[in-house]
């Protein structure tokens, strides 16, 4: 009978370990499928960055924007904004192929297998309403969000994002509206670019100078 108590103790340990492992696996599965841009969280324990670093800029296309993507995917506009995150220290910067779908850890890992750059800058545009012809007085919004992925560290640096809005009277021509949409888009891209620069610099390794 003396062996019964130790047996129950072992069973309790095994059951507790199994429950803990189950919760851990469930949490990991939830994390792997959560959209990291929507989460907006920077990873902990990010090592300080030694510059220069190479940069790849990739757009994540949202639902409903596929048909309009070509109207806003101006290489010159991207080159003037996101590719100039920090030309003095981030070299070289290149554009990558756009893609749709959620941004997960798995997807970021796949991007590192396609691109060899140190930092992958994933950005997303959200138009409300979609930039079609507006025939009444309406406030329109362009939101730019994104993240920086440190390929070697497998760490995410979140960006706060940018929101630009403006009132359309509904009396402008389709061409005038298109130009205003593109202007809002460019302003948002510039704002997101500045955020990315600040975030990268906040993790820059600075060699301490001796006081002697």
Secondary structure by P-SEA (a helix, b strand, c coil): ccaaaaaaaaaaaaaaaaaaaaaaaaaaaaaaacccccccccccccccccccbbbbbbbbccccccccccccccaaaaaaccccccccccccccccccccccccaaaaaaaaaaccccbbbbbbbbbcccccccccbbbbbbbbbbbbbcccccbbbbbcbbbbbbbbcccccaaaaaaaaaaaaaaaaaaaaaaaaaaaaaabbbbbbbcc
